[in-house]
Amino acid sequence: LPPLGMKVHSTLPILYACVNDKKGQEYRSGLLRINLITNYIDTIFIDNIGQHLFNDLDYDIHGNAYITDSEAGAIYYYDVNKNEIAHTFSSPELVYPNGIVWLKAAQVLIVATA
C-alpha cells in the first residue's frame, strides 16, 4: 500500500510517512523515516498484527511522532530515543481517527475523527 500521512520535520532533516502492509485481512502498520541529507531510510513496524491503518502523523520538537491508527481507533507514539512505537490511547469514542496535530505552544494533541 502507498504511504499515507507524510510530514517533513520543521527543524530536523527527516521525512516521516505512515506505511501499511496488507496481508490477507490484516494490516501491519509502521513509520517510514527518510533522512533528507543522507538519504538513509528506515521503517519501524508495530509488533501487533491485526486491523491497523496508520493514517496521519505529527511530531514534537524532539522528533517523536504521534500517529493515528484509523482501523484500531487508536493513537500511537513513536519515541525517537528508544526507536519504538507504542500504543498510547484508544477509546470507543475515537471513531476512525485521521487528522492529527500537535500544538506545541499549548501542549495539546488534536485529533480529527470520522
DSSP file (Angstrom, degrees, kcal/mol; ACC not computed):
  #  RESIDUE AA STRUCTURE BP1 BP2  ACC     N-H-->O    O-->H-N    N-H-->O    O-->H-N    TCO  KAPPA ALPHA  PHI   PSI    X-CA   Y-CA   Z-CA
    1    1 A L              0   0    0      0, 0.0    19,-0.4     0, 0.0     3,-0.1   0.000 360.0 360.0 360.0 146.6    0.0    0.0    0.0
    2    2 A P        -     0   0    0      0, 0.0    18,-0.1     0, 0.0    16,-0.0  -0.335 360.0 -87.5 -71.9 157.3    1.3    3.5   -0.7
    3    3 A P        -     0   0    0      0, 0.0    16,-0.2     0, 0.0     3,-0.1  -0.295  42.6-165.2 -59.8 148.6    2.3    5.8    2.2
    4    4 A L        +     0   0    0     14,-2.4    52,-0.1     1,-0.3    51,-0.1   0.450  60.2  25.6-103.6-115.1   -0.5    7.8    3.8
    5    5 A G  S    S-     0   0    0     50,-2.0    13,-2.5    49,-0.1     2,-0.4  -0.228  70.5-179.7 -56.0 134.4    0.2   10.8    6.1
    6    6 A M  E     +A   17   0A   0     11,-0.2     2,-0.3    -3,-0.1    11,-0.2  -0.994   8.9 170.6-137.1 142.7    3.6   12.4    5.5
    7    7 A K  E     -A   16   0A   0      9,-2.2     9,-3.2    -2,-0.4     2,-0.5  -0.987  27.0-137.2-149.7 143.5    5.4   15.3    7.1
    8    8 A V  E     -A   15   0A   0     -2,-0.3     7,-0.2     7,-0.2    -2,-0.0  -0.885  37.9-113.0 -95.8 129.8    8.8   16.8    6.9
    9    9 A H        -     0   0    0      5,-2.9     5,-0.2    -2,-0.5    52,-0.0  -0.338  18.9-134.1 -61.7 141.5   10.1   17.8   10.4
   10   10 A S  S    S+     0   0    0      1,-0.2    -1,-0.1     3,-0.1    51,-0.1   0.750  98.8  19.2 -74.2 -23.5   10.4   21.6   10.7
   11   11 A T  S    S+     0   0    0      1,-0.1    -1,-0.2     3,-0.1    -2,-0.1   0.559 117.9  63.2-122.1 -13.4   13.9   21.5   12.4
   12   12 A L  S    S-     0   0    0      2,-0.2     2,-2.0     1,-0.0    -3,-0.1  -0.869  83.6-120.2-111.7 147.7   15.3   18.1   11.5
   13   13 A P  S    S+     0   0    0      0, 0.0    23,-3.2     0, 0.0    24,-0.5  -0.289  73.1 121.8 -82.1  56.3   16.0   16.9    8.0
   14   14 A I  E     - B   0  35A   0     -2,-2.0    -5,-2.9    21,-0.2     2,-0.5  -0.968  50.1-155.7-127.0 132.4   13.6   14.0    8.3
   15   15 A L  E     -AB   8  34A   0     19,-2.6    19,-2.3    -2,-0.4     2,-0.4  -0.917  15.7-161.7 -99.7 126.4   10.5   13.0    6.3
   16   16 A Y  E     +AB   7  33A   0     -9,-3.2    -9,-2.2    -2,-0.5     2,-0.3  -0.862  11.7 176.9-104.4 142.9    8.1   10.8    8.3
   17   17 A A  E     -AB   6  32A   0     15,-2.0    15,-3.1    -2,-0.4     2,-0.4  -0.992  29.7-124.3-145.6 140.8    5.4    8.8    6.5
   18   18 A C  E     - B   0  31A   0    -13,-2.5   -14,-2.4    -2,-0.3     2,-0.4  -0.701  34.1-170.2 -79.9 130.4    2.7    6.3    7.7
   19   19 A V  E     - B   0  30A   0     11,-2.4    11,-2.7    -2,-0.4     2,-0.4  -0.944   9.1-171.7-126.5 148.6    3.1    3.0    6.0
   20   20 A N  E     - B   0  29A   0    -19,-0.4     2,-0.5    -2,-0.4     9,-0.2  -0.996   8.6-161.5-140.4 141.3    0.8   -0.1    5.9
   21   21 A D  E     - B   0  28A   0      7,-2.7     7,-2.5    -2,-0.4     2,-0.5  -0.981  14.5-149.2-126.6 116.8    1.3   -3.6    4.6
   22   22 A K  E     + B   0  27A   0     -2,-0.5     2,-0.5     5,-0.2     5,-0.2  -0.753  16.7 177.5 -93.7 128.9   -1.8   -5.7    3.9
   23   23 A K  E >   - B   0  26A   0      3,-3.3     3,-1.9    -2,-0.5     2,-0.4  -0.924  66.6 -52.2-127.7 104.8   -1.6   -9.4    4.3
   24   24 A G  T 3  S-     0   0    0     -2,-0.5    -2,-0.0     1,-0.3     0, 0.0  -0.539 122.1 -20.2  65.9-122.3   -4.9  -11.1    3.8
   25   25 A Q  T 3  S+     0   0    0     -2,-0.4     2,-0.3    -3,-0.1    -1,-0.3   0.329 124.4  84.4 -98.5   6.2   -7.4   -9.3    6.0
   26   26 A E  E <   -B   23   0A   0     -3,-1.9    -3,-3.3    25,-0.1     2,-0.4  -0.825  62.2-148.1-115.1 150.8   -4.8   -7.9    8.4
   27   27 A Y  E     -BC  22  50A   0     23,-3.0    23,-1.3    -2,-0.3     2,-0.5  -0.901   2.8-155.1-113.5 142.4   -2.6   -4.8    8.2
   28   28 A R  E     -B   21   0A   0     -7,-2.5    -7,-2.7    -2,-0.4     2,-0.3  -0.985  24.3-164.4-111.0 123.3    0.9   -4.3    9.5
   29   29 A S  E     +B   20   0A   0     -2,-0.5    17,-2.5    19,-0.3     2,-0.3  -0.808  17.3 145.5-115.3 150.9    1.4   -0.6   10.2
   30   30 A G  E     -BD  19  45A   0    -11,-2.7   -11,-2.4    -2,-0.3     2,-0.5  -0.914  42.3 -92.7-162.2-172.1    4.6    1.4   10.8
   31   31 A L  E     -BD  18  44A   0     13,-2.6    13,-2.1    -2,-0.3     2,-0.4  -0.979  25.6-154.4-123.4 125.0    6.5    4.6   10.4
   32   32 A L  E     -BD  17  43A   0    -15,-3.1   -15,-2.0    -2,-0.5     2,-0.4  -0.841  12.2-168.0 -97.0 133.2    8.9    5.3    7.5
   33   33 A R  E     -BD  16  42A   0      9,-3.1     9,-2.3    -2,-0.4     2,-0.5  -0.988   5.1-172.5-124.8 131.7   11.7    7.8    8.2
   34   34 A I  E     -BD  15  41A   0    -19,-2.3   -19,-2.6    -2,-0.4     2,-0.7  -0.982  19.5-141.7-124.0 122.0   13.9    9.3    5.5
   35   35 A N  E  >  -B   14   0A   0      5,-2.8     4,-2.2    -2,-0.5   -21,-0.2  -0.736  13.1-154.5 -78.3 117.9   16.9   11.4    6.3
   36   36 A L  T  4 S+     0   0    0    -23,-3.2    -1,-0.1    -2,-0.7   -22,-0.1   0.550  88.6  45.9 -77.2  -7.2   16.8   14.1    3.6
   37   37 A I  T  4 S+     0   0    0    -24,-0.5    -1,-0.2     3,-0.1   -23,-0.1   0.844 126.6  24.1 -96.1 -48.7   20.5   14.8    3.8
   38   38 A T  T  4 S-     0   0    0      2,-0.1    -2,-0.2     0, 0.0     3,-0.1   0.608  94.5-131.7 -92.6 -13.1   22.0   11.2    3.8
   39   39 A N     <  +     0   0    0     -4,-2.2     2,-0.3     1,-0.3    -3,-0.1   0.637  49.3 159.4  65.5  16.6   19.0    9.5    2.1
   40   40 A Y        -     0   0    0     -5,-0.2    -5,-2.8    -6,-0.0     2,-0.4  -0.543  22.1-162.9 -69.2 131.5   19.1    6.9    4.9
   41   41 A I  E     +D   34   0A   0     -2,-0.3     2,-0.3    -7,-0.2    -7,-0.2  -0.958  15.3 166.5-120.0 133.1   15.7    5.1    5.0
   42   42 A D  E     -D   33   0A   0     -9,-2.3    -9,-3.1    -2,-0.4     2,-0.4  -0.993  16.2-158.1-142.5 155.3   14.4    3.0    7.8
   43   43 A T  E     -D   32   0A   0     -2,-0.3     2,-0.5   -11,-0.2   -11,-0.2  -0.995   1.9-165.7-131.5 134.5   11.0    1.6    8.7
   44   44 A I  E     -D   31   0A   0    -13,-2.1   -13,-2.6    -2,-0.4     2,-0.3  -0.988  10.9-161.9-121.3 128.9    9.7    0.5   12.1
   45   45 A F  E     -D   30   0A   0     -2,-0.5   -15,-0.3   -15,-0.3    40,-0.2  -0.758  23.7-108.6-108.0 153.2    6.6   -1.5   12.4
   46   46 A I        -     0   0    0    -17,-2.5   -17,-0.1    -2,-0.3    40,-0.1  -0.468  26.4-128.9 -73.1 154.7    4.3   -2.2   15.4
   47   47 A D  S    S+     0   0    0     38,-0.3     2,-0.4    -2,-0.1    -1,-0.1   0.854  82.3  82.3 -75.1 -36.5    4.5   -5.7   16.8
   48   48 A N        -     0   0    0    -19,-0.0     2,-0.3     1,-0.0   -19,-0.3  -0.572  65.5-153.2 -82.8 128.8    0.8   -6.5   16.9
   49   49 A I        +     0   0    0     -2,-0.4     2,-0.3   -21,-0.1   -21,-0.2  -0.741  47.0  88.7 -94.2 143.6   -0.8   -7.7   13.7
   50   50 A G  B    S-C   27   0A   0    -23,-1.3   -23,-3.0    -2,-0.3     2,-1.4  -0.968  86.4 -16.2 166.0-152.1   -4.5   -7.1   13.2
   51   51 A Q  S    S+     0   0    0     -2,-0.3     2,-0.3   -25,-0.2   -25,-0.1  -0.690  80.6 145.8 -84.3  93.9   -6.8   -4.4   11.8
   52   52 A H        +     0   0    0     -2,-1.4     2,-0.2    19,-0.2    -2,-0.1  -0.948  26.3 175.4-129.8 150.0   -4.5   -1.4   11.7
   53   53 A L        -     0   0    0     -2,-0.3    17,-2.3   -26,-0.1     2,-0.4  -0.641  18.6-153.5-154.4  92.9   -4.2    1.5    9.4
   54   54 A F  E     +E   69   0B   0    -35,-0.3    15,-0.2    15,-0.2   -50,-0.2  -0.565  28.3 165.1 -66.4 123.9   -1.6    4.2   10.3
   55   55 A N  E     +     0   0B   0     13,-2.3   -50,-2.0    -2,-0.4     2,-0.3   0.795  47.9   4.0-117.7 -43.1   -3.2    7.2    8.6
   56   56 A D  E     -E   68   0B   0     12,-0.5    12,-2.5   -52,-0.1    -1,-0.4  -0.940  56.7-171.5-146.3 165.6   -1.7   10.5    9.7
   57   57 A L  E     -E   67   0B   0     -2,-0.3     2,-0.3    10,-0.2    43,-0.2  -0.985  10.7-172.1-154.1 160.3    1.0   11.8   12.0
   58   58 A D  E     -E   66   0B   0      8,-1.9     8,-3.3    -2,-0.3     2,-0.3  -0.935  18.4-143.3-147.1 168.0    2.5   14.9   13.6
   59   59 A Y  E     -E   65   0B   0     -2,-0.3     6,-0.2     6,-0.3    43,-0.2  -0.861   6.9-128.2-133.6 161.2    5.7   15.3   15.6
   60   60 A D    >   -     0   0    0      4,-2.3     3,-1.6    -2,-0.3    43,-0.0  -0.441  45.2 -87.8-100.8-177.5    7.0   17.2   18.5
   61   61 A I  T 3  S+     0   0    0      1,-0.3   -50,-0.0    -2,-0.2    -1,-0.0   0.687 125.4  56.1 -67.2 -17.0   10.2   19.4   18.7
   62   62 A H  T 3  S-     0   0    0      2,-0.1    -1,-0.3   -50,-0.0     3,-0.1   0.513 120.3-103.1 -91.8  -6.6   12.3   16.3   19.7
   63   63 A G  S <  S+     0   0    0     -3,-1.6     2,-0.2     1,-0.4    -2,-0.1   0.452  74.8 139.7  97.0   1.2   11.3   14.3   16.7
   64   64 A N        -     0   0    0     15,-0.1    -4,-2.3    16,-0.0     2,-0.4  -0.522  41.8-141.9 -73.5 147.6    8.8   12.0   18.4
   65   65 A A  E     -EF  59  78B   0     13,-1.5    13,-3.3    -6,-0.2     2,-0.5  -0.895  12.6-151.2-119.4 144.7    5.7   11.3   16.4
   66   66 A Y  E     -EF  58  77B   0     -8,-3.3    -8,-1.9    -2,-0.4     2,-0.4  -0.954  25.2-167.3-107.6 129.7    2.0   10.9   17.2
   67   67 A I  E     -EF  57  76B   0      9,-2.9     9,-2.9    -2,-0.5     2,-0.4  -0.961  16.1-137.0-128.4 132.4    0.3    8.6   14.8
   68   68 A T  E     -EF  56  75B   0    -12,-2.5   -13,-2.3    -2,-0.4     2,-0.6  -0.714   7.8-160.0 -86.0 138.6   -3.4    7.9   14.1
   69   69 A D  E  >> -EF  54  74B   0      5,-2.8     5,-1.8    -2,-0.4     4,-1.2  -0.907   9.1-173.5-114.2  97.6   -4.5    4.3   13.6
   70   70 A S  T  45S+     0   0    0    -17,-2.3    26,-0.5    -2,-0.6    -1,-0.1   0.870  79.2  46.7 -65.0 -40.7   -7.8    4.6   11.8
   71   71 A E  T  45S+     0   0    0    -18,-0.3    -1,-0.2     1,-0.2   -19,-0.2   0.885 118.1  40.7 -71.4 -38.1   -8.8    0.9   11.9
   72   72 A A  T  45S-     0   0    0      2,-0.1    -1,-0.2    25,-0.1    -2,-0.2   0.560 103.3-126.6 -87.6  -8.0   -8.0    0.3   15.5
   73   73 A G  T  <5 +     0   0    0     -4,-1.2    18,-1.1     1,-0.2     2,-0.3   0.954  68.4 121.1  62.2  49.6   -9.4    3.7   16.8
   74   74 A A  E   < -FG  69  90B   0     -5,-1.8    -5,-2.8    16,-0.2     2,-0.4  -0.901  60.8-131.2-142.8 164.7   -6.1    4.5   18.5
   75   75 A I  E     -FG  68  89B   0     14,-3.0    13,-2.9    -2,-0.3    14,-1.8  -0.978  23.7-163.3-117.5 134.1   -3.2    6.8   18.8
   76   76 A Y  E     -FG  67  87B   0     -9,-2.9    -9,-2.9    -2,-0.4     2,-0.4  -0.805   7.0-145.0-113.8 158.7    0.4    5.5   18.7
   77   77 A Y  E     -FG  66  86B   0      9,-2.7     9,-2.5    -2,-0.3     2,-0.6  -0.990   1.9-151.7-128.6 126.3    3.6    7.3   19.8
   78   78 A Y  E     -FG  65  85B   0    -13,-3.3   -13,-1.5    -2,-0.4     2,-0.7  -0.885  10.6-154.3 -97.3 119.8    7.0    6.9   18.2
   79   79 A D  E  >> - G   0  84B   0      5,-2.8     4,-1.8    -2,-0.6     5,-1.3  -0.850   1.9-161.6 -95.4 111.3    9.8    7.5   20.7
   80   80 A V  T  45S+     0   0    0     -2,-0.7    -1,-0.2     1,-0.2   -17,-0.0   0.827  88.6  52.5 -65.0 -32.9   12.8    8.7   18.8
   81   81 A N  T  45S+     0   0    0      1,-0.2    -1,-0.2     3,-0.1    -2,-0.0   0.866 119.8  32.9 -72.4 -35.6   15.3    7.8   21.6
   82   82 A K  T  45S-     0   0    0     -3,-0.2    -2,-0.2     2,-0.2    -1,-0.2   0.603  98.6-135.4 -91.9 -14.1   14.0    4.3   22.0
   83   83 A N  T  <5 +     0   0    0     -4,-1.8     2,-0.3     1,-0.2    -3,-0.2   0.920  63.0 127.9  54.1  47.0   13.2    3.8   18.3
   84   84 A E  E   < -G   79   0B   0     -5,-1.3    -5,-2.8   -40,-0.1     2,-0.5  -0.957  55.3-143.9-133.1 149.0    9.9    2.2   19.3
   85   85 A I  E     -G   78   0B   0     -2,-0.3     2,-0.4    -7,-0.2   -38,-0.3  -0.962  26.5-178.0-110.5 129.3    6.3    2.7   18.5
   86   86 A A  E     -G   77   0B   0     -9,-2.5    -9,-2.7    -2,-0.5     2,-0.2  -0.962  33.7-106.1-130.4 146.2    3.8    2.2   21.4
   87   87 A H  E     +G   76   0B   0     -2,-0.4   -11,-0.2   -11,-0.2     3,-0.1  -0.510  40.1 172.0 -64.3 131.7    0.1    2.3   21.8
   88   88 A T  E     -     0   0B   0    -13,-2.9     2,-0.3     1,-0.4   -12,-0.2   0.764  54.0  -1.1-112.4 -42.3   -0.8    5.5   23.6
   89   89 A F  E     +G   75   0B   0    -14,-1.8   -14,-3.0     2,-0.0    -1,-0.4  -0.993  51.4 167.3-156.6 141.3   -4.6    5.9   23.6
   90   90 A S  E     +G   74   0B   0     -2,-0.3   -16,-0.2   -16,-0.2   -17,-0.1  -0.978   5.8 168.4-150.9 155.8   -7.8    4.3   22.4
   91   91 A S    >   -     0   0    0    -18,-1.1     3,-1.7    -2,-0.3    -2,-0.0  -0.967  45.4-118.1-161.7 147.2  -11.4    4.8   23.1
   92   92 A P  T 3  S+     0   0    0      0, 0.0    -1,-0.1     0, 0.0   -19,-0.0   0.766 117.6  59.3 -59.4 -23.1  -14.8    3.7   21.7
   93   93 A E  T 3  S+     0   0    0      1,-0.2     2,-1.5   -20,-0.1   -20,-0.1   0.582  83.0  85.7 -81.8  -9.7  -15.4    7.4   21.1
   94   94 A L    <   -     0   0    0     -3,-1.7     2,-0.6   -21,-0.2    -3,-0.2  -0.648  67.5-176.8 -92.1  79.3  -12.3    7.7   18.9
   95   95 A V        -     0   0    0     -2,-1.5    19,-2.0     1,-0.2   -24,-0.1  -0.714  62.1 -27.9 -89.1 115.9  -14.0    6.6   15.7
   96   96 A Y  S    S-     0   0    0     -2,-0.6    18,-0.3   -26,-0.5    -1,-0.2   0.922  77.8-150.7  46.1  63.2  -11.7    6.3   12.7
   97   97 A P        +     0   0    0      0, 0.0    16,-0.3     0, 0.0    -1,-0.1  -0.376  32.2 153.2 -61.8 137.1   -9.1    8.9   13.8
   98   98 A N        +     0   0    0     14,-3.2   -30,-0.3     1,-0.4    15,-0.1   0.507  46.3  49.2-129.5 -82.7   -7.4   10.5   10.8
   99   99 A G        -     0   0    0     13,-0.1    13,-3.0   -43,-0.1    -1,-0.4  -0.375  61.3-178.6 -70.1 145.0   -6.0   14.0   11.0
  100  100 A I  E     -H  111   0C   0     11,-0.2     2,-0.4   -43,-0.2    11,-0.2  -0.995   9.1-178.4-147.3 138.5   -3.7   14.8   13.9
  101  101 A V  E     -H  110   0C   0      9,-2.5     9,-3.0    -2,-0.3     2,-0.6  -0.997  16.9-149.1-140.1 132.0   -1.9   18.0   15.0
  102  102 A W  E     -H  109   0C   0     -2,-0.4     2,-1.0     7,-0.2     7,-0.2  -0.909  11.1-157.4 -99.3 116.6    0.5   18.6   18.0
  103  103 A L  E  >> -H  108   0C   0      5,-3.3     5,-1.7    -2,-0.6     4,-1.4  -0.809   7.8-171.7 -95.7  99.8    0.2   22.2   19.2
  104  104 A K  T  45S+     0   0    0     -2,-1.0    -1,-0.2     1,-0.2     3,-0.1   0.857  79.3  56.3 -65.2 -36.5    3.5   22.7   21.0
  105  105 A A  T  45S+     0   0    0      1,-0.2    -1,-0.2     2,-0.1    -2,-0.0   0.884 120.0  31.0 -63.0 -37.1    2.6   26.1   22.5
  106  106 A A  T  45S-     0   0    0     -3,-0.4    -1,-0.2     2,-0.2    -2,-0.2   0.531 101.9-129.6 -96.8  -7.6   -0.4   24.7   24.2
  107  107 A Q  T  <5 +     0   0    0     -4,-1.4     2,-0.4     1,-0.2    -3,-0.2   0.929  62.9 138.6  55.7  47.0    1.0   21.1   24.7
  108  108 A V  E   < -H  103   0C   0     -5,-1.7    -5,-3.3     2,-0.0     2,-0.5  -0.965  48.3-148.8-127.9 139.5   -2.2   19.8   23.2
  109  109 A L  E     -H  102   0C   0     -2,-0.4     2,-0.5    -7,-0.2    -7,-0.2  -0.939  15.3-162.1-105.6 124.1   -2.8   17.0   20.7
  110  110 A I  E     -H  101   0C   0     -9,-3.0    -9,-2.5    -2,-0.5     2,-0.4  -0.921   6.0-170.3-110.4 131.3   -5.8   17.5   18.4
  111  111 A V  E     -H  100   0C   0     -2,-0.5     2,-0.4   -11,-0.2   -11,-0.2  -0.980  11.5-149.3-125.5 130.4   -7.3   14.5   16.6
  112  112 A A        -     0   0    0    -13,-3.0   -14,-3.2    -2,-0.4     2,-0.2  -0.807  20.1-169.7 -94.8 138.1  -10.0   14.6   13.8
  113  113 A T              0   0    0     -2,-0.4   -17,-0.2   -16,-0.3   -19,-0.0  -0.757 360.0 360.0-122.7 170.2  -12.3   11.6   13.6
  114  114 A A              0   0    0    -19,-2.0   -18,-0.1   -18,-0.3   -20,-0.0   0.483 360.0 360.0 -72.3 360.0  -14.9   10.4   11.1
